[in-house]
Amino acid sequence: MNKEIEFRGKRIDNGEWVYGYYYVIENLKTNNLDHRIYNYYNGGNHIIDKNTLGQYVWIKDKNDNKIYEKDILLVEPLGWKIQYEGQSQSYSKYKSVVEWKLYPELDLDENFKSFREYRCKPFNHSYQSLEIVGNIFDNPNLLEDKYNGIF
């Protein structure tokens, strides 16, 4: 099975997102490491902020957009009930931040402290739909209010 390996990161010079191959090279002028993305679509080769680096996790959202690490998703589960401390609650939709582990998974963000043990693995087909609503770099405000009109 061929998987598309693609990364994204924000350029240091102008803050724009670039997509492509990620590599690190020593800058002989500064004796520092440059984190770069080579954009194979237009041949651009850009230094990025390494903190914004994210890998494509091999799934797309309901609008056919590629999902990357640190994207914020609106997840619609298939009628799940979440058990916590003997209480059961049903949620139609919730927000989640994409984290890369040994395989991609959706980690409930820090605002959902009471459900931190819960994991939604995209490959187990237990969701009805996924929709990218932002990312933690451009839209940190989406994580401020855990309810934010979603439930």
N, C-alpha and C positions, 0 to 999 in steps of 0.2 A: 504494500500500500504506500503510495507516494503522498507525502504530506508537504504542503507548501510552507517553507520556512521563511518568515518575514518578520521584521521588527519595525518599530516606529520609535521616534524620539523627537524632542523639540530642539530645533537649531539654537545654538548659543547666540548667533549674530542677530537673528530677527524673531525668534520665538515661534516660528512656523513648524508644523509637523512635517517630518519627512519619513518615507517608508522605503524599506529595502533590506540589504544585507548589513549586518552589524559587525564591526571589527574594532580592535584597539591597536593603536600604533604609537610608538614613542616619538614625541616631538623633540628633535635634537636641539632646537633653539631654546626651549624652556626646560628641558629634561623632565617634562611631565608626560603623562599618557593622554592621548587624544582619543576620545570615544567617538566613533564615526559611523555614519550610515551612508552606504553607497546606494543611490537611487537608481535601480536598473531600468526604470521607465524613461528617465531623461538624462541619465549619466551623471547627475549631480553627486558630489561627494562632500558631505557636510559634517562638521563637528557638532555633536549634540550634548545636551546636559544629561549625564549618565543617570541621574535620578529620575528622568522621565522615560527611560528605556522600557519598552514593553514588547512582548512577543505575541504574534497572532496565535490564538489558541485552537485553531482548526475548526471553529464553528462560526456560523453567521447568525445574526438576529433575524427577526421576522421580516425585516425590510431588506434582507440580503446584504447587510453591512458586516464586514469582518469584525470579530470581537477580539480585542487585545487586552493584555494585562492592564489592570487599573481602570478599566472601563466600569462605569456604573450602569447596571442593568435594572430594568423593571422586569421582574420574573413573575410569570403567571403559572402557578403550580396546578397540577391535576387534582384538585379537591383535597389537598393535604390538610391534615390537622397536626399541629405541632404540640407535643406534650412537654410540659415543663413544670416541675414540682407538683405533680398530680393534677395540674389544670390542663385542659385541652382547649385550644383556640384554632379556629379555621381562618385562613387568610386567603383572599382572592389574589392579591398582588403584594409584592414587597420589593424593596431595593436590595441590591447585592453588589459587592465589588469583586471583580475577577482577580483571582490570585493564581499564580503559577506554582504548582507543587510538582510531584513526579508526573502528574497528569493535570490538565486544567480542572479547576473546580471553582464553584461560586462560593465565596466566603461571605457570610452575613457581616455587614460592616460593624464597626465598633459601637454604633448606636443601638445595636440589637444585642446588648450584653446578656440578656436573659436567654438568648437562643444561640450562644456562641458554640455550643457543642454540635449544632446541627450543620450538616453539609449537604449541598445539592450538587451532585456530580452531573454535568451536562450529558455525559455519555450513557446515563441510565434511563434517558427518555422519560423522566418523571416530571417534566414541565410541559406546559401547553404552549407557551411562547416566551421568548426572550426579546427585549427591546433595549437598545443602547439609548440612555438618556443623557449621557455625558461621560466625563472621566474625572478622576480625583485632582487633576492639575488645572483644568479649565473650569470645572464646576464643583469646587469643594462645598459650596453652599447646599448642594443636594444632599449632603450627609449631615447637615446640622440638625434637621428635624426628622426623627425616625419615621414619623407618620406622614408628614408633608402631603396630606391629601390623597395618599395612595390606598390605604386600607379601606 
